[in-house]
Amino acid sequence: MPAQAKAPLLDASIVLDGVDFSNSSNEVNVEDSAAEHDVTGFQGGGYSEETTGLKTANITINVFQDYSGGSVHQTCAPLYREGTAFLVVIKPDDEEISATNPAQAMVGKLYKYNPVSAKVGDPQSMTLEVKNGSKHGLKEFTKKEDLEAFEAEI
Amino acid sequence: MAKRYIVTGTMAQFGHQPGEEFEADLNEAAAQRAIARGGIAIAQDGDGLADKTRDELDELASIAGVSNPEKLANKGEVIEAIRAAANEPGQSGSNDQ
């Protein structure tokens, strides 16, 4: 039996409002979940019956702080302060988008940003929380041209 | 409409590395935010600065009156400093070479 592929995340690509956060991040989670509604009726065979409700898209990124021009703080602080919607694109590998390297894209808003965060002597880091901020929700793209068309549309 | 930009920050922007010039039709709001945070600047065609080496840029920056250009993080920042110095009152503003 051939060995099963178990994809470690080594060269993830994390782009937030056009800025490449890949080398400034060490953890990323893209989560798409749906509310559960119990729709169990009588004579249901003894099991509860669930159905999905509204979906929630949420991306968290653990980022090392950097105050230099055009980098982490200069990017995140105004996005958080002004509640600006922006595009975030995550790929498992820093290669072309494809069926084996799909891009997850979302127009989101920043709900959590720590401008200063560390224990004494430790490198500053924080977890950014980006939540869906448009009707598009979380989209998956397997072709570069489709992602570019989405970028032009938003 | 596509415009020419240069990456002035220390992190890659819109798929381009610090110091790199590129032409792109960026979303106007996203481009304005990137300019405001110092990540990119609109490139001034024709001054040839982007083609110069870091050493050449440091030398030009010193001539232009930029103090300690060697301490700037990357080519993009040196180019911005040279352009800013050229546009200061009392300077000719010319990039003729």
gemmi code that builds the backbone of each chain (N, CA, C; Angstrom):
import gemmi

chains = {
    "A": [
        ("MET", (0.852, -1.190, 0.000), (0.000, 0.000, 0.000), (0.888, 1.240, 0.000)),
        ("PRO", (0.695, 2.148, -0.953), (1.544, 3.342, -1.014), (1.330, 4.238, 0.206)),
        ("ALA", (2.402, 4.955, 0.574), (2.306, 5.859, 1.718), (1.332, 6.983, 1.402)),
        ("GLN", (0.540, 7.311, 2.391), (-0.404, 8.411, 2.221), (0.326, 9.743, 2.371)),
        ("ALA", (-0.023, 10.726, 1.530), (0.575, 12.060, 1.656), (0.022, 12.748, 2.894)),
        ("LYS", (0.916, 13.322, 3.658), (0.520, 14.104, 4.836), (1.202, 15.446, 4.695)),
        ("ALA", (0.436, 16.428, 4.281), (1.031, 17.689, 3.854), (1.430, 18.585, 5.028)),
        ("PRO", (2.737, 18.697, 5.305), (3.152, 19.676, 6.317), (3.096, 21.072, 5.712)),
        ("LEU", (2.858, 22.042, 6.541), (2.780, 23.420, 6.051), (4.155, 24.071, 6.253)),
        ("LEU", (4.905, 24.214, 5.167), (6.267, 24.753, 5.270), (6.421, 26.082, 4.547)),
        ("ASP", (5.852, 26.195, 3.362), (6.054, 27.386, 2.535), (4.723, 28.057, 2.223)),
        ("ALA", (3.888, 28.168, 3.232), (2.583, 28.792, 3.010), (2.753, 30.227, 2.541)),
        ("SER", (1.832, 30.653, 1.723), (1.827, 32.033, 1.234), (0.654, 32.771, 1.883)),
        ("ILE", (0.976, 33.878, 2.540), (-0.045, 34.656, 3.265), (0.043, 36.101, 2.798)),
        ("VAL", (-0.957, 36.543, 2.063), (-0.943, 37.911, 1.529), (-2.165, 38.646, 2.060)),
        ("LEU", (-1.895, 39.755, 2.739), (-2.944, 40.513, 3.410), (-2.918, 41.947, 2.868)),
        ("ASP", (-3.965, 42.329, 2.176), (-4.047, 43.645, 1.523), (-2.827, 43.901, 0.633)),
        ("GLY", (-2.382, 42.874, -0.069), (-1.263, 43.014, -1.001), (0.098, 42.825, -0.374)),
        ("VAL", (0.177, 42.772, 0.956), (1.464, 42.652, 1.640), (1.751, 41.186, 1.945)),
        ("ASP", (2.941, 40.736, 1.609), (3.309, 39.344, 1.809), (3.743, 39.124, 3.268)),
        ("PHE", (2.883, 38.500, 4.043), (3.154, 38.235, 5.453), (3.794, 36.859, 5.673)),
        ("SER", (4.091, 36.141, 4.602), (4.515, 34.741, 4.735), (5.693, 34.585, 5.692)),
        ("ASN", (6.728, 35.417, 5.490), (7.938, 35.280, 6.297), (7.794, 35.908, 7.680)),
        ("SER", (6.700, 36.608, 7.913), (6.456, 37.226, 9.220), (5.441, 36.434, 10.034)),
        ("SER", (5.011, 35.289, 9.506), (3.964, 34.505, 10.169), (4.458, 33.089, 10.432)),
        ("ASN", (3.929, 32.470, 11.480), (4.300, 31.075, 11.731), (3.097, 30.167, 11.976)),
        ("GLU", (1.895, 30.720, 11.844), (0.709, 29.873, 11.968), (-0.468, 30.544, 11.270)),
        ("VAL", (-1.221, 29.754, 10.558), (-2.402, 30.294, 9.889), (-3.521, 29.264, 9.946)),
        ("ASN", (-4.742, 29.743, 10.160), (-5.904, 28.863, 10.169), (-7.025, 29.515, 9.367)),
        ("VAL", (-7.494, 28.792, 8.380), (-8.621, 29.261, 7.580), (-9.818, 28.397, 7.966)),
        ("GLU", (-10.839, 29.024, 8.518), (-11.963, 28.250, 9.041), (-13.262, 28.691, 8.396)),
        ("ASP", (-13.996, 27.720, 7.907), (-15.318, 27.975, 7.321), (-16.290, 27.056, 8.053)),
        ("SER", (-17.244, 27.618, 8.751), (-18.147, 26.765, 9.532), (-19.588, 27.211, 9.322)),
        ("ALA", (-20.495, 26.346, 9.676), (-21.917, 26.648, 9.498), (-22.653, 26.472, 10.822)),
        ("ALA", (-23.634, 27.327, 11.042), (-24.484, 27.181, 12.229), (-25.308, 25.901, 12.101)),
        ("GLU", (-25.596, 25.310, 13.238), (-26.410, 24.079, 13.235), (-27.812, 24.392, 13.744)),
        ("HIS", (-28.806, 23.844, 13.062), (-30.181, 24.000, 13.518), (-30.813, 22.617, 13.671)),
        ("ASP", (-31.448, 22.426, 14.790), (-32.116, 21.153, 15.043), (-33.493, 21.180, 14.372)),
        ("VAL", (-33.690, 20.278, 13.451), (-34.981, 20.222, 12.739), (-35.652, 18.861, 12.951)),
        ("THR", (-35.402, 18.320, 14.151), (-35.975, 17.009, 14.449), (-37.493, 17.090, 14.563)),
        ("GLY", (-38.153, 16.219, 13.868), (-39.600, 16.163, 13.964), (-40.056, 14.895, 14.655)),
        ("PHE", (-41.316, 14.794, 14.839), (-41.871, 13.557, 15.402), (-41.661, 12.394, 14.429)),
        ("GLN", (-41.585, 11.226, 14.966), (-41.386, 10.000, 14.192), (-40.088, 10.072, 13.396)),
        ("GLY", (-39.053, 10.620, 14.055), (-37.752, 10.778, 13.391), (-36.821, 9.615, 13.585)),
        ("GLY", (-37.304, 8.533, 14.113), (-36.461, 7.354, 14.253), (-35.541, 7.387, 15.451)),
        ("GLY", (-35.741, 8.324, 16.344), (-34.932, 8.333, 17.559), (-33.645, 9.143, 17.456)),
        ("TYR", (-33.361, 9.699, 16.308), (-32.179, 10.551, 16.149), (-32.617, 12.009, 15.985)),
        ("SER", (-31.748, 12.906, 16.478), (-31.996, 14.308, 16.160), (-31.541, 14.548, 14.727)),
        ("GLU", (-32.202, 15.473, 14.068), (-31.861, 15.784, 12.680), (-31.372, 17.236, 12.624)),
        ("GLU", (-30.196, 17.415, 12.050), (-29.588, 18.747, 12.006), (-29.575, 19.269, 10.573)),
        ("THR", (-29.639, 20.582, 10.467), (-29.435, 21.191, 9.156), (-28.531, 22.414, 9.326)),
        ("THR", (-27.867, 22.795, 8.246), (-26.926, 23.905, 8.334), (-27.643, 25.240, 8.193)),
        ("GLY", (-27.109, 26.238, 8.876), (-27.637, 27.592, 8.783), (-26.602, 28.510, 8.136)),
        ("LEU", (-26.516, 29.717, 8.647), (-25.574, 30.680, 8.080), (-24.133, 30.223, 8.286)),
        ("LYS", (-23.304, 30.527, 7.309), (-21.891, 30.151, 7.397), (-21.067, 31.294, 7.971)),
        ("THR", (-19.950, 30.933, 8.568), (-19.028, 31.911, 9.144), (-17.629, 31.613, 8.629)),
        ("ALA", (-16.988, 32.617, 8.058), (-15.612, 32.454, 7.582), (-14.694, 33.290, 8.458)),
        ("ASN", (-13.590, 32.689, 8.855), (-12.702, 33.310, 9.822), (-11.270, 32.866, 9.531)),
        ("ILE", (-10.344, 33.800, 9.485), (-8.935, 33.465, 9.256), (-8.112, 34.038, 10.402)),
        ("THR", (-7.301, 33.200, 11.018), (-6.387, 33.697, 12.053), (-4.950, 33.486, 11.587)),
        ("ILE", (-4.123, 34.471, 11.862), (-2.721, 34.435, 11.421), (-1.846, 34.870, 12.593)),
        ("ASN", (-0.897, 34.027, 12.962), (0.043, 34.424, 14.016), (1.223, 35.141, 13.364)),
        ("VAL", (1.437, 36.372, 13.785), (2.371, 37.257, 13.072), (3.414, 37.819, 14.036)),
        ("PHE", (4.659, 37.907, 13.561), (5.705, 38.590, 14.326), (5.639, 40.089, 14.012)),
        ("GLN", (5.782, 40.880, 15.045), (5.638, 42.327, 14.863), (6.832, 42.932, 14.121)),
        ("ASP", (6.566, 43.961, 13.334), (7.592, 44.713, 12.596), (7.009, 46.105, 12.374)),
        ("TYR", (7.737, 47.106, 12.832), (7.218, 48.478, 12.739), (7.765, 49.247, 11.535)),
        ("SER", (8.595, 48.604, 10.709), (9.206, 49.344, 9.592), (8.165, 49.697, 8.531)),
        ("GLY", (8.540, 50.628, 7.661), (7.624, 51.144, 6.645), (7.035, 50.035, 5.783)),
        ("GLY", (5.717, 50.073, 5.607), (5.048, 49.133, 4.715), (4.926, 47.732, 5.273)),
        ("SER", (5.303, 47.517, 6.552), (5.271, 46.139, 7.052), (4.105, 45.918, 8.025)),
        ("VAL", (4.302, 45.074, 9.042), (3.179, 44.560, 9.826), (2.343, 45.669, 10.483)),
        ("HIS", (3.001, 46.467, 11.323), (2.226, 47.483, 12.058), (1.618, 48.512, 11.107)),
        ("GLN", (2.428, 48.950, 10.132), (1.948, 49.982, 9.205), (0.778, 49.461, 8.360)),
        ("THR", (0.705, 48.146, 8.186), (-0.399, 47.556, 7.425), (-1.628, 47.335, 8.318)),
        ("CYS", (-1.399, 46.711, 9.471), (-2.530, 46.258, 10.293), (-3.199, 47.384, 11.067)),
        ("ALA", (-2.414, 48.299, 11.606), (-2.999, 49.324, 12.479), (-4.089, 50.134, 11.764)),
        ("PRO", (-3.818, 50.691, 10.570), (-4.894, 51.441, 9.916), (-6.068, 50.572, 9.461)),
        ("LEU", (-5.795, 49.339, 9.051), (-6.903, 48.454, 8.640), (-7.827, 48.194, 9.813)),
        ("TYR", (-7.237, 47.962, 11.003), (-8.042, 47.719, 12.196), (-8.760, 48.998, 12.638)),
        ("ARG", (-8.001, 50.084, 12.712), (-8.540, 51.346, 13.244), (-9.711, 51.852, 12.402)),
        ("GLU", (-9.560, 51.740, 11.068), (-10.568, 52.313, 10.175), (-11.614, 51.284, 9.734)),
        ("GLY", (-11.463, 50.040, 10.159), (-12.445, 49.011, 9.802), (-12.523, 48.774, 8.308)),
        ("THR", (-11.385, 48.860, 7.648), (-11.352, 48.725, 6.189), (-11.467, 47.263, 5.767)),
        ("ALA", (-12.269, 47.012, 4.753), (-12.333, 45.670, 4.174), (-11.168, 45.504, 3.199)),
        ("PHE", (-10.525, 44.349, 3.242), (-9.351, 44.111, 2.390), (-9.327, 42.648, 1.988)),
        ("LEU", (-8.515, 42.356, 0.989), (-8.423, 40.988, 0.475), (-7.305, 40.232, 1.195)),
        ("VAL", (-7.613, 39.043, 1.653), (-6.576, 38.171, 2.208), (-6.571, 36.882, 1.387)),
        ("VAL", (-5.370, 36.453, 0.989), (-5.226, 35.260, 0.147), (-4.207, 34.324, 0.802)),
        ("ILE", (-4.624, 33.094, 1.038), (-3.761, 32.096, 1.673), (-3.577, 30.923, 0.717)),
        ("LYS", (-2.319, 30.520, 0.512), (-2.034, 29.315, -0.273), (-1.178, 28.379, 0.580)),
        ("PRO", (-1.396, 27.080, 0.482), (-0.565, 26.155, 1.263), (0.897, 26.161, 0.846)),
        ("ASP", (1.169, 26.530, -0.404), (2.544, 26.538, -0.890), (2.764, 27.781, -1.738)),
        ("ASP", (3.982, 28.292, -1.725), (4.275, 29.524, -2.455), (4.569, 29.222, -3.925)),
        ("GLU", (3.653, 28.565, -4.559), (3.758, 28.216, -5.981), (2.489, 28.700, -6.673)),
        ("GLU", (2.455, 28.476, -7.981), (1.268, 28.862, -8.747), (0.015, 28.201, -8.170)),
        ("ILE", (-1.083, 28.912, -8.278), (-2.361, 28.341, -7.855), (-2.722, 27.168, -8.766)),
        ("SER", (-3.177, 26.090, -8.175), (-3.578, 24.923, -8.962), (-4.532, 24.082, -8.115)),
        ("ALA", (-4.981, 22.994, -8.688), (-5.881, 22.106, -7.935), (-5.162, 21.514, -6.727)),
        ("THR", (-3.839, 21.361, -6.825), (-3.087, 20.815, -5.688), (-2.485, 21.916, -4.809)),
        ("ASN", (-2.700, 23.158, -5.198), (-2.255, 24.295, -4.380), (-3.332, 25.387, -4.441)),
        ("PRO", (-4.509, 25.071, -3.914), (-5.630, 26.016, -4.042), (-5.461, 27.241, -3.156)),
        ("ALA", (-5.904, 28.383, -3.665), (-5.864, 29.626, -2.889), (-7.203, 29.830, -2.192)),
        ("GLN", (-7.141, 30.189, -0.923), (-8.336, 30.561, -0.170), (-8.350, 32.083, -0.104)),
        ("ALA", (-9.415, 32.698, -0.571), (-9.462, 34.159, -0.627), (-10.721, 34.668, 0.059)),
        ("MET", (-10.578, 35.788, 0.739), (-11.724, 36.359, 1.440), (-11.536, 37.871, 1.566)),
        ("VAL", (-12.608, 38.597, 1.357), (-12.604, 40.022, 1.675), (-13.038, 40.122, 3.132)),
        ("GLY", (-12.118, 40.545, 3.976), (-12.401, 40.529, 5.405), (-12.063, 41.830, 6.089)),
        ("LYS", (-12.396, 41.848, 7.366), (-12.034, 42.980, 8.216), (-11.263, 42.438, 9.410)),
        ("LEU", (-10.357, 43.269, 9.901), (-9.508, 42.874, 11.014), (-10.235, 43.146, 12.330)),
        ("TYR", (-10.462, 42.084, 13.106), (-11.194, 42.230, 14.367), (-10.292, 42.192, 15.582)),
        ("LYS", (-9.045, 41.780, 15.391), (-8.149, 41.750, 16.546), (-6.743, 42.058, 16.085)),
        ("TYR", (-6.129, 43.028, 16.733), (-4.745, 43.394, 16.424), (-4.090, 43.897, 17.698)),
        ("ASN", (-2.926, 43.349, 18.032), (-2.195, 43.771, 19.224), (-0.968, 44.569, 18.775)),
        ("PRO", (-0.988, 45.888, 18.887), (0.172, 46.663, 18.440), (1.441, 46.397, 19.239)),
        ("VAL", (1.281, 46.009, 20.498), (2.438, 45.641, 21.329), (2.048, 44.390, 22.091)),
        ("SER", (2.881, 43.324, 21.996), (2.507, 42.087, 22.672), (3.699, 41.148, 22.795)),
        ("ALA", (4.240, 41.035, 24.002), (5.317, 40.067, 24.275), (5.667, 40.108, 25.747)),
        ("LYS", (6.281, 39.005, 26.214), (6.876, 39.015, 27.548), (8.270, 39.612, 27.414)),
        ("VAL", (8.845, 39.993, 28.514), (10.158, 40.618, 28.477), (11.162, 39.730, 27.726)),
        ("GLY", (11.836, 40.338, 26.776), (12.868, 39.631, 26.030), (12.378, 38.777, 24.888)),
        ("ASP", (11.079, 38.556, 24.808), (10.550, 37.696, 23.744), (10.283, 38.498, 22.471)),
        ("PRO", (10.340, 37.846, 21.313), (9.933, 38.537, 20.090), (8.438, 38.859, 20.149)),
        ("GLN", (8.088, 40.021, 19.698), (6.675, 40.405, 19.721), (5.908, 39.612, 18.658)),
        ("SER", (4.784, 39.089, 19.058), (3.928, 38.396, 18.095), (2.484, 38.549, 18.537)),
        ("MET", (1.582, 38.301, 17.614), (0.158, 38.423, 17.915), (-0.632, 37.549, 16.946)),
        ("THR", (-1.877, 37.292, 17.304), (-2.765, 36.563, 16.400), (-3.761, 37.549, 15.794)),
        ("LEU", (-3.664, 37.708, 14.494), (-4.624, 38.554, 13.789), (-5.896, 37.756, 13.552)),
        ("GLU", (-7.030, 38.391, 13.745), (-8.305, 37.735, 13.435), (-8.990, 38.495, 12.311)),
        ("VAL", (-9.175, 37.807, 11.185), (-9.856, 38.404, 10.040), (-11.173, 37.664, 9.843)),
        ("LYS", (-12.269, 38.411, 9.846), (-13.586, 37.789, 9.641), (-14.196, 38.291, 8.343)),
        ("ASN", (-15.029, 37.461, 7.763), (-15.635, 37.802, 6.483), (-16.302, 39.179, 6.529)),
        ("GLY", (-16.037, 39.970, 5.470), (-16.608, 41.312, 5.432), (-17.325, 41.615, 4.131)),
        ("SER", (-17.757, 40.564, 3.423), (-18.492, 40.806, 2.173), (-19.458, 39.658, 1.929)),
        ("LYS", (-20.264, 39.805, 0.898), (-21.231, 38.755, 0.559), (-20.559, 37.540, -0.083)),
        ("HIS", (-19.278, 37.678, -0.416), (-18.600, 36.597, -1.137), (-18.217, 35.431, -0.238)),
        ("GLY", (-17.997, 35.713, 1.054), (-17.564, 34.652, 1.956), (-16.165, 34.172, 1.611)),
        ("LEU", (-15.892, 32.938, 1.981), (-14.582, 32.359, 1.687), (-14.645, 31.656, 0.341)),
        ("LYS", (-13.717, 32.008, -0.550), (-13.727, 31.429, -1.894), (-12.442, 30.629, -2.097)),
        ("GLU", (-12.579, 29.535, -2.832), (-11.387, 28.754, -3.179), (-11.137, 28.872, -4.674)),
        ("PHE", (-9.885, 29.108, -5.030), (-9.518, 29.241, -6.438), (-8.421, 28.244, -6.792)),
        ("THR", (-8.582, 27.617, -7.952), (-7.563, 26.681, -8.424), (-6.922, 27.181, -9.723)),
        ("LYS", (-7.344, 28.367, -10.162), (-6.747, 28.972, -11.363), (-6.419, 30.431, -11.059)),
        ("LYS", (-5.229, 30.847, -11.477), (-4.773, 32.209, -11.210), (-5.714, 33.237, -11.821)),
        ("GLU", (-6.175, 32.952, -13.044), (-7.020, 33.936, -13.727), (-8.365, 34.128, -13.013)),
        ("ASP", (-8.846, 33.062, -12.368), (-10.097, 33.191, -11.619), (-9.915, 34.079, -10.390)),
        ("LEU", (-8.761, 33.939, -9.721), (-8.477, 34.796, -8.561), (-8.326, 36.252, -9.013)),
        ("GLU", (-7.656, 36.454, -10.148), (-7.480, 37.820, -10.659), (-8.826, 38.453, -11.017)),
        ("ALA", (-9.714, 37.640, -11.570), (-11.054, 38.145, -11.900), (-11.809, 38.527, -10.628)),
        ("PHE", (-11.642, 37.735, -9.576), (-12.275, 38.030, -8.281), (-11.715, 39.336, -7.715)),
        ("GLU", (-10.391, 39.503, -7.797), (-9.761, 40.729, -7.299), (-10.297, 41.954, -8.032)),
        ("ALA", (-10.514, 41.795, -9.334), (-11.019, 42.926, -10.127), (-12.476, 43.229, -9.792)),
        ("GLU", (-13.197, 42.201, -9.369), (-14.632, 42.351, -9.103), (-14.896, 43.040, -7.766)),
        ("ILE", (-14.039, 42.790, -6.797), (-14.333, 43.282, -5.435), (-14.000, 44.764, -5.291)),
    ],
    "B": [
        ("MET", (-6.140, 51.706, -15.208), (-4.977, 51.865, -16.068), (-3.720, 51.470, -15.294)),
        ("ALA", (-2.852, 50.743, -15.941), (-1.630, 50.279, -15.266), (-0.706, 51.448, -14.958)),
        ("LYS", (-0.090, 51.383, -13.787), (0.892, 52.393, -13.391), (2.172, 51.677, -12.969)),
        ("ARG", (3.267, 52.444, -12.960), (4.533, 51.877, -12.488), (4.705, 52.217, -11.011)),
        ("TYR", (5.066, 51.197, -10.242), (5.276, 51.371, -8.807), (6.655, 50.831, -8.447)),
        ("ILE", (7.132, 51.246, -7.283), (8.349, 50.658, -6.734), (8.051, 50.240, -5.294)),
        ("VAL", (8.555, 49.068, -4.917), (8.342, 48.584, -3.549), (9.344, 49.281, -2.630)),
        ("THR", (8.839, 50.098, -1.735), (9.710, 50.874, -0.855), (9.798, 50.279, 0.548)),
        ("GLY", (8.889, 49.412, 0.909), (8.889, 48.826, 2.245), (9.851, 47.649, 2.341)),
        ("THR", (9.867, 47.029, 3.517), (10.775, 45.908, 3.751), (10.113, 44.560, 3.486)),
        ("MET", (8.805, 44.574, 3.204), (8.107, 43.325, 2.901), (7.607, 43.366, 1.457)),
        ("ALA", (7.546, 42.191, 0.831), (7.073, 42.115, -0.554), (5.633, 42.641, -0.639)),
        ("GLN", (5.341, 43.321, -1.713), (4.016, 43.910, -1.901), (3.500, 43.522, -3.286)),
        ("PHE", (2.280, 43.070, -3.345), (1.621, 42.724, -4.613), (2.497, 41.778, -5.459)),
        ("GLY", (3.183, 40.874, -4.781), (3.990, 39.879, -5.480), (5.359, 40.358, -5.916)),
        ("HIS", (5.796, 41.516, -5.423), (7.096, 42.069, -5.823), (7.965, 42.341, -4.601)),
        ("GLN", (9.261, 42.100, -4.767), (10.201, 42.184, -3.651), (10.607, 43.631, -3.360)),
        ("PRO", (11.076, 43.905, -2.134), (11.530, 45.260, -1.806), (12.573, 45.786, -2.805)),
        ("GLY", (12.365, 47.012, -3.248), (13.283, 47.622, -4.205), (12.910, 47.389, -5.657)),
        ("GLU", (12.000, 46.463, -5.901), (11.629, 46.099, -7.274), (10.623, 47.096, -7.848)),
        ("GLU", (10.814, 47.428, -9.118), (9.813, 48.244, -9.829), (8.883, 47.320, -10.588)),
        ("PHE", (7.619, 47.676, -10.643), (6.678, 46.846, -11.373), (5.550, 47.699, -11.942)),
        ("GLU", (4.919, 47.168, -12.968), (3.788, 47.852, -13.581), (2.544, 47.022, -13.307)),
        ("ALA", (1.509, 47.659, -12.801), (0.295, 46.902, -12.473), (-0.915, 47.812, -12.468)),
        ("ASP", (-2.053, 47.193, -12.702), (-3.332, 47.898, -12.630), (-3.951, 47.529, -11.290)),
        ("LEU", (-3.446, 48.154, -10.225), (-3.884, 47.803, -8.876), (-5.230, 48.428, -8.571)),
        ("ASN", (-5.971, 47.765, -7.700), (-7.187, 48.368, -7.138), (-6.783, 49.707, -6.520)),
        ("GLU", (-7.481, 50.769, -6.915), (-7.054, 52.125, -6.531), (-7.004, 52.306, -5.015)),
        ("ALA", (-8.024, 51.791, -4.318), (-8.040, 51.949, -2.855), (-6.890, 51.177, -2.212)),
        ("ALA", (-6.633, 49.965, -2.696), (-5.540, 49.160, -2.140), (-4.191, 49.828, -2.416)),
        ("ALA", (-4.047, 50.411, -3.608), (-2.794, 51.093, -3.942), (-2.581, 52.309, -3.043)),
        ("GLN", (-3.650, 53.065, -2.802), (-3.540, 54.240, -1.931), (-3.154, 53.835, -0.510)),
        ("ARG", (-3.735, 52.740, -0.028), (-3.372, 52.273, 1.321), (-1.902, 51.852, 1.362)),
        ("ALA", (-1.461, 51.163, 0.308), (-0.070, 50.695, 0.275), (0.902, 51.873, 0.218)),
        ("ILE", (0.530, 52.914, -0.503), (1.379, 54.115, -0.572), (1.401, 54.803, 0.790)),
        ("ALA", (0.227, 54.906, 1.426), (0.130, 55.582, 2.723), (0.958, 54.885, 3.791)),
        ("ARG", (1.055, 53.560, 3.726), (1.811, 52.848, 4.769), (3.290, 52.708, 4.413)),
        ("GLY", (3.681, 53.257, 3.264), (5.093, 53.226, 2.885), (5.524, 51.931, 2.244)),
        ("GLY", (4.584, 51.153, 1.773), (4.924, 49.877, 1.140), (5.340, 50.019, -0.305)),
        ("ILE", (4.686, 50.925, -1.018), (5.030, 51.170, -2.418), (5.007, 52.675, -2.674)),
        ("ALA", (5.612, 53.076, -3.790), (5.529, 54.463, -4.244), (5.353, 54.428, -5.751)),
        ("ILE", (4.771, 55.468, -6.274), (4.649, 55.552, -7.731), (6.027, 55.817, -8.303)),
        ("ALA", (6.446, 54.978, -9.237), (7.782, 55.106, -9.824), (7.802, 56.266, -10.806)),
        ("GLN", (8.912, 56.970, -10.807), (9.070, 58.065, -11.768), (9.891, 57.535, -12.936)),
        ("ASP", (9.207, 57.315, -14.028), (9.891, 56.768, -15.205), (11.001, 57.692, -15.667)),
        ("GLY", (12.051, 57.091, -16.134), (13.070, 57.868, -16.834), (14.247, 58.304, -15.988)),
        ("ASP", (14.163, 58.169, -14.649), (15.334, 58.600, -13.889), (16.362, 57.482, -13.764)),
        ("GLY", (16.002, 56.270, -14.133), (16.971, 55.175, -14.205), (17.482, 54.687, -12.853)),
        ("LEU", (16.940, 55.195, -11.759), (17.473, 54.826, -10.447), (17.287, 53.342, -10.136)),
        ("ALA", (16.180, 52.795, -10.591), (15.893, 51.394, -10.258), (16.904, 50.432, -10.869)),
        ("ASP", (17.588, 50.865, -11.930), (18.546, 49.984, -12.595), (19.928, 50.022, -11.940)),
        ("LYS", (20.133, 50.953, -11.010), (21.464, 51.103, -10.410), (21.664, 50.114, -9.267)),
        ("THR", (22.951, 49.838, -8.990), (23.265, 48.939, -7.886), (23.095, 49.681, -6.566)),
        ("ARG", (23.094, 48.940, -5.481), (22.954, 49.557, -4.166), (24.114, 50.522, -3.894)),
        ("ASP", (25.338, 50.116, -4.269), (26.501, 50.993, -4.038), (26.363, 52.288, -4.826)),
        ("GLU", (25.923, 52.166, -6.087), (25.740, 53.369, -6.914), (24.669, 54.281, -6.314)),
        ("LEU", (23.613, 53.671, -5.812), (22.535, 54.465, -5.212), (23.004, 55.172, -3.941)),
        ("ASP", (23.789, 54.456, -3.121), (24.305, 55.076, -1.893), (25.168, 56.294, -2.235)),
        ("GLU", (25.980, 56.166, -3.294), (26.848, 57.266, -3.700), (26.007, 58.444, -4.193)),
        ("LEU", (25.020, 58.145, -5.027), (24.129, 59.205, -5.530), (23.377, 59.881, -4.382)),
        ("ALA", (22.971, 59.073, -3.404), (22.233, 59.619, -2.265), (23.102, 60.578, -1.464)),
        ("SER", (24.369, 60.219, -1.287), (25.290, 61.099, -0.562), (25.447, 62.418, -1.300)),
        ("ILE", (25.593, 62.335, -2.628), (25.725, 63.554, -3.452), (24.461, 64.411, -3.327)),
        ("ALA", (23.301, 63.728, -3.241), (22.022, 64.451, -3.162), (21.764, 65.025, -1.775)),
        ("GLY", (22.624, 64.684, -0.828), (22.473, 65.247, 0.511), (21.713, 64.364, 1.484)),
        ("VAL", (21.523, 63.083, 1.116), (20.852, 62.153, 2.031), (21.877, 61.698, 3.065)),
        ("SER", (21.545, 61.858, 4.350), (22.512, 61.466, 5.370), (22.422, 59.971, 5.657)),
        ("ASN", (23.575, 59.347, 5.739), (23.695, 57.911, 6.049), (22.805, 57.019, 5.183)),
        ("PRO", (22.886, 57.117, 3.873), (22.022, 56.265, 3.029), (22.289, 54.779, 3.217)),
        ("GLU", (23.525, 54.450, 3.645), (23.860, 53.026, 3.834), (23.027, 52.392, 4.949)),
        ("LYS", (22.431, 53.218, 5.788), (21.609, 52.680, 6.882), (20.173, 52.384, 6.443)),
        ("LEU", (19.813, 52.822, 5.237), (18.457, 52.539, 4.747), (18.348, 51.058, 4.391)),
        ("ALA", (17.139, 50.522, 4.541), (16.967, 49.062, 4.505), (17.159, 48.453, 3.126)),
        ("ASN", (16.776, 49.164, 2.079), (16.809, 48.533, 0.766), (16.885, 49.590, -0.329)),
        ("LYS", (17.018, 49.111, -1.567), (17.152, 50.032, -2.704), (15.958, 50.973, -2.807)),
        ("GLY", (14.785, 50.443, -2.555), (13.581, 51.264, -2.668), (13.633, 52.474, -1.756)),
        ("GLU", (14.095, 52.264, -0.525), (14.162, 53.378, 0.426), (15.213, 54.396, -0.001)),
        ("VAL", (16.330, 53.907, -0.560), (17.371, 54.838, -1.023), (16.838, 55.661, -2.192)),
        ("ILE", (16.147, 54.998, -3.111), (15.582, 55.702, -4.273), (14.585, 56.762, -3.809)),
        ("GLU", (13.726, 56.391, -2.859), (12.764, 57.369, -2.338), (13.476, 58.552, -1.697)),
        ("ALA", (14.549, 58.270, -0.957), (15.293, 59.345, -0.284), (15.940, 60.273, -1.308)),
        ("ILE", (16.476, 59.706, -2.386), (17.095, 60.523, -3.439), (16.033, 61.415, -4.091)),
        ("ARG", (14.897, 60.811, -4.391), (13.830, 61.589, -5.043), (13.305, 62.681, -4.114)),
        ("ALA", (13.188, 62.341, -2.831), (12.710, 63.344, -1.874), (13.712, 64.486, -1.765)),
        ("ALA", (15.001, 64.137, -1.738), (16.033, 65.177, -1.634), (16.023, 66.069, -2.869)),
        ("ALA", (15.788, 65.459, -4.032), (15.763, 66.228, -5.280), (14.582, 67.185, -5.336)),
        ("ASN", (13.531, 66.840, -4.608), (12.325, 67.682, -4.630), (12.255, 68.690, -3.487)),
        ("GLU", (13.305, 68.684, -2.622), (13.317, 69.657, -1.523), (13.590, 71.051, -2.050)),
        ("PRO", (13.019, 72.082, -1.403), (13.303, 73.457, -1.823), (14.807, 73.707, -1.797)),
        ("GLY", (15.285, 74.425, -2.809), (16.711, 74.715, -2.878), (17.461, 73.729, -3.745)),
        ("GLN", (16.796, 72.590, -4.069), (17.397, 71.622, -4.971), (16.874, 71.897, -6.380)),
        ("SER", (17.634, 71.439, -7.373), (17.232, 71.702, -8.748), (16.012, 70.889, -9.128)),
        ("GLY", (15.830, 69.707, -8.488), (14.710, 68.841, -8.829), (14.940, 68.078, -10.109)),
        ("SER", (16.081, 68.292, -10.726), (16.360, 67.616, -11.980), (17.015, 66.282, -11.722)),
        ("ASN", (16.655, 65.304, -12.510), (17.285, 64.000, -12.421), (18.173, 63.757, -13.643)),
        ("ASP", (18.525, 64.808, -14.347), (19.374, 64.646, -15.531), (20.693, 63.990, -15.146)),
        ("GLN", (21.129, 63.087, -15.989), (22.396, 62.423, -15.704), (23.289, 62.474, -16.928)),
    ],
}
model = gemmi.Model(1)
for chain_id, residues in chains.items():
    chain = gemmi.Chain(chain_id)
    for i, (resn, *xyz) in enumerate(residues, 1):
        res = gemmi.Residue()
        res.name, res.seqid = resn, gemmi.SeqId(i, " ")
        for name, pos in zip(("N", "CA", "C"), xyz):
            atom = gemmi.Atom()
            atom.name, atom.element = name, gemmi.Element(name[0])
            atom.pos, atom.b_iso = gemmi.Position(*pos), 0.0
            res.add_atom(atom)
        chain.add_residue(res)
    model.add_chain(chain)
structure = gemmi.Structure()
structure.add_model(model)
structure.setup_entities()
